Amino acid sequence: MEVLFDMNDPASVQQPFAKFVEPGCPYRADDVNAPEKGVSTGTTIMAVEFDGGVVMAADSRTSMGTYVANRASRKISKVDEKIFVCRCGSAADTQALTGFVVNYLGQHAIELGKEPSVYTAANLFKLIAYNNKDNLLAGFIIAGYDDKRGGQVYNVTLGGSLVRVPVACDGSGSGYIAGLMDAEYRPKMTKAECLAYCTKAVAHAMCRDGSSGGLIRTMVVDKNGIEEGVIEGNKLPYGP
């Protein structure tokens, strides 16, 4: 029997193979057959209700591990005329799921003959996320305005739960600003106060979280329509 190495000779001792390979062909860390490492994802997204609408905010950094794939991405996606979604988790999963919801919601709107409700959109996100919870890494904050319930914010968690909340925050940066959000939040804030609240919180998260960065994109949705804003990286309300 051929001996690949001598235990009495430390110089000849090889590292144990991670899986079976042919003798003499060491299993390297950079081998194409090596198990794939999970892609690190990170973001900071949030939304808050005010009297008459909602304010949404998000950073713009898309990362793949330690590599910044896109420093100016859009994490607030349009679902309907007055319904938007903030996405966190796997970019591929959230983009695909959002595409399905846009398609189904469009068909539903044609059947109704009017604009769909925010709750209907949030429920669609919940159904798809829950039914595929073992295969997706996707969290959502759905926010918007309709004539039936006014401004609304819904949080769909990674497991597919649906909860309506007055303020929501998710993503890797959310853990850094939980205390700040609790300290600064007040019920029945105005639109301007909500914008200042969201931008301050997201800016703090971008400063502390390495997976959040770039610039801050904001979206205001009320009965009059939408207002989109951008705060560049050198004009943030808080920074290092």
C-alpha positions as CSV (number, residue, x, y, z in Angstrom):
1,M,0.0,0.0,0.0
2,E,1.3,3.4,-0.9
3,V,1.9,5.8,2.0
4,L,1.1,9.4,1.2
5,F,2.9,10.8,4.3
6,D,4.9,9.6,7.3
7,M,3.4,10.6,10.7
8,N,6.9,10.6,12.2
9,D,8.1,13.2,9.7
10,P,6.2,16.5,10.3
11,A,7.4,18.0,7.1
12,S,5.6,15.3,5.1
13,V,2.3,15.6,7.0
14,Q,-0.4,17.0,4.7
15,Q,-3.6,18.8,5.7
16,P,-6.6,16.5,5.8
17,F,-8.8,16.8,2.7
18,A,-12.2,18.5,3.1
19,K,-13.7,15.9,0.8
20,F,-12.4,12.9,-1.2
21,V,-9.9,13.8,-3.9
22,E,-7.4,11.7,-5.9
23,P,-4.2,11.0,-4.0
24,G,-1.5,13.6,-4.7
25,C,-4.1,16.3,-5.6
26,P,-4.5,18.5,-2.5
27,Y,-7.8,20.2,-1.8
28,R,-7.0,23.9,-1.7
29,A,-9.1,26.7,-0.3
30,D,-9.3,28.3,-3.8
31,D,-10.3,25.1,-5.5
32,V,-13.3,25.4,-7.8
33,N,-14.9,22.5,-6.0
34,A,-14.7,24.2,-2.6
35,P,-18.0,24.9,-0.9
36,E,-19.3,28.4,-1.8
37,K,-19.2,31.0,0.9
38,G,-22.4,32.9,1.6
39,V,-22.5,36.4,0.1
40,S,-22.5,39.0,2.9
41,T,-25.4,41.4,2.5
42,G,-26.0,44.6,4.3
43,T,-28.2,47.7,4.2
44,T,-30.2,50.2,6.3
45,I,-33.8,50.8,5.4
46,M,-36.6,52.5,7.3
47,A,-40.1,54.0,7.0
48,V,-42.3,56.1,9.3
49,E,-45.9,57.2,9.2
50,F,-47.0,60.8,9.5
51,D,-50.4,62.4,9.5
52,G,-51.3,62.2,5.8
53,G,-48.6,59.9,4.4
54,V,-45.3,58.1,4.9
55,V,-41.6,58.8,4.7
56,M,-39.1,56.2,3.5
57,A,-35.3,56.3,3.6
58,A,-32.5,53.9,2.7
59,D,-28.7,53.9,2.1
60,S,-27.4,53.0,-1.4
61,R,-24.6,50.5,-0.8
62,T,-24.8,47.0,-2.3
63,S,-22.0,44.8,-1.1
64,M,-20.6,41.3,-1.9
65,G,-18.6,40.4,1.2
66,T,-16.0,43.1,1.5
67,Y,-16.5,44.3,-2.1
68,V,-18.9,47.3,-2.8
69,A,-20.7,46.2,-5.9
70,N,-22.7,49.4,-6.3
71,R,-22.4,52.5,-4.2
72,A,-25.5,54.3,-5.6
73,S,-28.1,51.5,-5.8
74,R,-31.8,52.0,-5.3
75,K,-33.3,50.1,-2.4
76,I,-36.7,51.8,-2.6
77,S,-38.6,50.2,-5.4
78,K,-41.9,51.3,-6.9
79,V,-44.7,48.8,-6.6
80,D,-47.7,51.0,-7.7
81,E,-48.4,54.7,-8.1
82,K,-48.4,55.3,-4.3
83,I,-46.9,52.1,-3.0
84,F,-43.2,51.5,-2.5
85,V,-41.0,48.9,-0.9
86,C,-37.7,49.0,0.9
87,R,-35.7,45.9,0.3
88,C,-33.0,44.2,2.4
89,G,-31.2,40.9,2.3
90,S,-30.2,39.2,-0.9
91,A,-30.5,41.7,-3.8
92,A,-31.4,38.9,-6.2
93,D,-34.1,37.5,-4.0
94,T,-35.7,40.9,-3.2
95,Q,-35.6,42.1,-6.8
96,A,-37.2,38.9,-8.1
97,L,-39.9,38.8,-5.4
98,T,-40.7,42.5,-6.0
99,G,-41.1,41.7,-9.7
100,F,-43.7,39.0,-9.0
101,V,-45.6,41.3,-6.7
102,V,-45.7,44.1,-9.3
103,N,-47.0,41.7,-11.9
104,Y,-49.7,40.2,-9.6
105,L,-50.7,43.6,-8.3
106,G,-51.1,45.0,-11.8
107,Q,-53.4,42.2,-12.7
108,H,-55.4,42.8,-9.5
109,A,-55.7,46.5,-10.3
110,I,-57.1,45.8,-13.7
111,E,-59.7,43.5,-12.2
112,L,-60.7,46.1,-9.6
113,G,-60.7,49.0,-12.0
114,K,-58.9,51.2,-9.5
115,E,-55.6,51.5,-7.6
116,P,-54.9,48.6,-5.2
117,S,-54.5,49.2,-1.4
118,V,-51.2,49.2,0.4
119,Y,-52.4,46.3,2.5
120,T,-53.0,44.2,-0.6
121,A,-49.5,44.8,-1.8
122,A,-48.0,44.0,1.7
123,N,-50.1,40.8,1.8
124,L,-48.7,39.7,-1.5
125,F,-45.2,40.2,-0.3
126,K,-46.0,38.2,2.8
127,L,-47.6,35.3,0.9
128,I,-44.6,34.8,-1.4
129,A,-42.0,35.4,1.3
130,Y,-43.7,32.9,3.7
131,N,-44.3,30.2,1.1
132,N,-40.6,30.4,0.1
133,K,-39.1,31.2,3.5
134,D,-36.6,28.3,3.3
135,N,-35.2,29.5,0.0
136,L,-35.2,33.3,0.4
137,L,-33.1,35.8,2.3
138,A,-35.4,38.7,1.9
139,G,-36.9,41.4,4.2
140,F,-39.3,44.1,3.2
141,I,-40.8,47.4,4.4
142,I,-43.9,48.2,2.4
143,A,-45.2,51.7,2.7
144,G,-47.6,53.9,0.8
145,Y,-50.9,55.8,0.8
146,D,-54.4,54.9,-0.2
147,D,-57.8,56.6,0.4
148,K,-59.1,53.8,2.6
149,R,-56.4,53.8,5.4
150,G,-54.2,56.8,4.6
151,G,-50.4,56.4,5.1
152,Q,-49.4,52.9,6.2
153,V,-46.1,51.1,7.0
154,Y,-45.9,47.3,6.9
155,N,-42.9,45.1,7.9
156,V,-42.4,41.7,6.3
157,T,-39.7,39.8,8.2
158,L,-37.3,37.1,6.9
159,G,-39.8,34.4,8.0
160,G,-42.7,36.0,6.2
161,S,-44.6,37.6,9.1
162,L,-46.7,40.7,8.3
163,V,-47.0,43.5,10.9
164,R,-48.3,47.0,10.5
165,V,-46.1,49.4,12.5
166,P,-45.9,53.2,12.9
167,V,-42.1,53.1,12.3
168,A,-40.0,50.3,10.9
169,C,-36.3,49.7,10.4
170,D,-34.5,46.7,9.0
171,G,-31.1,45.6,7.5
172,S,-27.7,45.1,9.0
173,G,-27.5,48.8,10.1
174,S,-30.8,48.7,12.0
175,G,-29.2,47.2,15.1
176,Y,-26.8,50.2,15.5
177,I,-29.6,52.7,15.6
178,A,-32.4,51.0,17.6
179,G,-31.7,53.1,20.7
180,L,-31.5,56.3,18.6
181,M,-34.8,55.6,16.9
182,D,-36.6,54.9,20.3
183,A,-35.1,58.1,21.8
184,E,-36.0,60.4,18.8
185,Y,-39.4,59.0,17.7
186,R,-42.5,60.9,18.6
187,P,-46.1,60.1,17.5
188,K,-47.8,62.4,15.0
189,M,-44.6,64.0,13.7
190,T,-44.9,66.3,10.6
191,K,-43.5,65.4,7.2
192,A,-40.5,67.6,7.8
193,E,-39.8,66.1,11.2
194,C,-40.1,62.6,9.7
195,L,-37.6,63.4,7.0
196,A,-35.2,64.7,9.5
197,Y,-35.8,61.7,11.8
198,C,-35.1,59.2,9.0
199,T,-32.1,60.9,7.5
200,K,-30.5,61.3,10.9
201,A,-31.0,57.6,11.8
202,V,-29.8,56.3,8.5
203,A,-26.8,58.5,8.5
204,H,-25.8,57.2,12.0
205,A,-26.2,53.6,10.7
206,M,-24.1,54.3,7.6
207,C,-21.4,55.6,9.9
208,R,-21.4,52.5,12.2
209,D,-22.2,49.7,9.8
210,G,-19.6,48.8,7.2
211,S,-22.2,47.2,4.9
212,S,-24.2,50.5,4.7
213,G,-23.0,53.5,2.9
214,G,-23.1,55.7,-0.2
215,L,-25.9,58.3,-0.1
216,I,-29.4,58.5,1.4
217,R,-32.4,58.2,-0.8
218,T,-35.7,59.4,0.6
219,M,-39.3,59.0,-0.6
220,V,-42.4,60.8,0.6
221,V,-45.8,59.4,-0.3
222,D,-49.1,61.2,0.4
223,K,-52.4,62.0,-1.2
224,N,-50.8,64.5,-3.5
225,G,-48.2,62.1,-5.0
226,I,-44.6,61.3,-4.3
227,E,-41.5,63.3,-3.5
228,E,-38.1,61.7,-4.1
229,G,-34.9,63.1,-2.5
230,V,-31.2,62.4,-2.3
231,I,-28.7,63.4,0.3
232,E,-25.1,63.0,-1.0
233,G,-22.4,61.4,1.1
234,N,-20.6,64.6,1.8
235,K,-23.8,66.3,3.0
236,L,-25.1,63.8,5.5
237,P,-26.4,65.1,8.8
238,Y,-24.0,62.9,10.7
239,G,-20.7,61.4,9.7
240,P,-17.3,60.2,11.0
